[in-house]
Every structure is written in C-alpha cells, then in structure tokens.
Amino acid sequence: MPSKYGTMSILYRYGSTWYINMTNRCPCACTFCVRNATRRLGDADDLWLDREPTSDEVVSEIIERASDAREIVFCGYGEPTERLDDLLTIARRIRSEVGARVRLDTNGLGSLINGRDIVPDLAHVLDAVSVSLNASSAEEYEELCRPAFGDRSYPAILEFIEEISRCLDDVTVSVVGGTIPPESEERCWEMARGWGVNFRVR
C-alpha cells in the first residue's frame, strides 16, 4: 500500500513476514535476480527506491505498520550491508522499541563491501542470518552472480558463513532452485551440514 513516502516501499509484507527495503545497491548482478523481472513483491508498491530512507524513517514505518511483528527481515531489492551503520542502528531499535526478532538476508559479501570484518557487529544485533550461497564452487558462483569483487567473492562468502555460524545459532544458507545442477545443490547441502547450519532451496 502507498505510504507517506509515496509509492516507494521501504517496508513490505511478503506472506506473513515483514521486510525492510533500505537500499537498491548490490555488488552482484545475479542472472536469476527477481528484481530484473518485477518492481513488486508481496504488498509492496515499488521496491525500486527514489532515495534511500533514513534510519528514522525505517523505524517510523515499522512502528506504524508492523509493531506486532514477530520477526522483521533486512532484505529488499539490494544488499543491506551496503548500509551497515544504519542497519546496526535500525536493528538495535527494532529490538528495543518493537521487541521483534531481527534477521538479515545477505549475499555474504558485507565484509568486502565495508573493507573489514563485520561479523562481530552483526552478531550483537541479529537473531538470525540467511546467506545466499547460490553455488558450490567459485567458478559457478561467478558465472551466476557476477560479483563486482571477482574471485575474492566466493572465499569471502565461505568465511562469512563460518564466522557467523560460530556467533549465532540460527544461520541458513540457501540456493535458488533450478539455477544449478542437482549435484551442485547436493554439494551445497553437504557444505551447510559441515558448518552445522540450515539449508534451504528458495
């Protein structure tokens, strides 16, 4: 539904879950990305932002529309860790002012994006993390996701998963169904089992 910020959607509901759309910036150009096909998901009007909302605007929308949410997810049409400081601020405020669980859906490249290890910061404000693994090898990943960081990307994702899984109990790695061969999907599941995290085909 339209908000006081016009048709751009900074908070939207998909199914029974609320999602924060705080940026359209992303270091990947995934061949399968849903944003290439539609401007809308769930009850969103337009997930392509006219501008990036402030942290106060995001929290205001949450309090106004999702104050009874059990879980709120950083996701949207961009990589949330592109705005790490605001993400941390908003996550703290969700916990203190709304009391909902906080999850991050990420491509796992946040440490490369920010030029430092961001896991310790995230571990203090998040309850759950879902990481888009998407491939069982660096070559497969680079072909599918076309990351701006090139061959540094896949090792960085693996390191991020290993680190965050030592800090949080609720970690999931995922792949997009039908984008990689069944044997690659199986290897991703085995990798998840090795890390002791959940695995999901989305």
CORKA-V951887 format. One record per helix or strand of 2 or more residues. SS is the DSSP state (2 for helix, 1 for strand). FROM is the first residue (numbers start at 1). TO is the last residue. If there is no record, write none. Layout:
[[SS/FROM/TO] [SS/FROM/TO]]
This chain:
[[1/11/14] [1/17/20] [2/34/36] [2/55/65] [1/71/74] [2/80/98] [1/101/106] [2/110/114] [2/119/123] [1/128/132] [2/138/145] [2/150/167] [1/170/175] [2/182/195] [1/198/201]]
